[in-house]
């Protein structure tokens, strides 16, 4: 064995994630994968991994980890997380080389929910249905499909020997402003006035949420003709409106089919930004058409490619 | 992109969905990531870097204009053994009471028909079964049961299902089967496909326990009639 990363006191919600599973939704298997795919890709880029190599994802707090390999390079992204190695503060959004026995403590961030710890070479774990992404409800991916627990030893894959300077990158730019969504496919369940009122309102991100979906709180959305749709396909980003009229935004672990009317879908380019909004944060929405959504997707893709190209050496390392 | 064929649970709508799914898979247009066939609509997930909405709409229109495959290929028929005695049939007394039937009448009605798998989803490999006799149509519970075990055979609304993994559910448990719709360690982890037919066969507790001890392969060869 090359070595391991040991969970000494992991945060309350740490899982292994990658890009998620593709091609299995037709069988009821959620996509899963990182809530903030941009931050996952950048963490991996900092340690010279492929963009969507498996990494640790943690909610709010990362916890304490121990390095049980001779030396390794790590990087933490997602937000301005407070990080220490044996009591010495480390900056996020850059790589660090740690040695055997060092303890890594990952605290919280004021500007994010989801954090990522990538390690050069990634983890040596068996993919399930083509992905290492943990989906707890299906008991798939990661370590037995579970959250990581105290005492877990995550085996490491050999990294290309990485000598030379540490690397750093600026966090991806995420201009504020309304979240963009494409209306439908169940618009007939809402009157035009209702949709207009929704788009003019401010909603608050609540504490009621997880990797499956996030409940918002704000002006009640009225249904024009009940709230039971014949169950049909769902994707991350869908804005469902259950009976009580408060919207739920579905996220990476969302079920594959569902029976509440869908008012719209937040565009893929804006989903990482939405996922990182902390409880209590406010959001507004703006409707765009499908062509504009695709343009935003291409723009986002290019932006991310450019950001990855902006990874630079840390002077003096 | 969602292609809707209607707004009902009906074999002809579901067949159209499955037909388009098959036709699309055969045509292999660029940029399609995956599709999700449901009762009456097909969800098509695509990569906007490789195709466009307009392009896909035109592909789909073309396939529809050429006519969809009438025969759904490769469907299987399953004879699913299940036990409906305590402690495996938590909600059978309530169903009997609500429907003004005896428990035996509920089970003989339930086993009297052949069901069609309309879609697979919600949980890994979970089949949504249509064809439930009218006398068993029942509105969902107000409060879902937080944990229904794998193998539970349930009814809710006008449908039935077989539970693959522990799920919360507002449906009613009529019994338990040793079959698992989702077996992650098998090469093909999913038992059911849309279009498959399912019949239920009541067994007693002793037979259930005997079947539960059989290996997966032996059990599958007993319950699969054709594919």
Interface residues (C-beta under 8 A of the other chain):
Chain A: X22 X23 X24 X25 X26 X27 X28 X29 X128 X129 X137 X138 X139 X140 X184 X185 X230 X231 X232 X233 X234 X235 X255 X256 X257 X258 X290 X291 X293 X294 X297 X298 X301
Chain B: X2 X4 X7 X8 X9 X33 X34 X35 X36 X37 X38 X39 X40 X41 X42 X43 X45 X48 X49 X52 X53 X119 X120 X121 X122 X123 X124 X125 X126 X128 X164 X165 X167 X182 X184 X189 X190
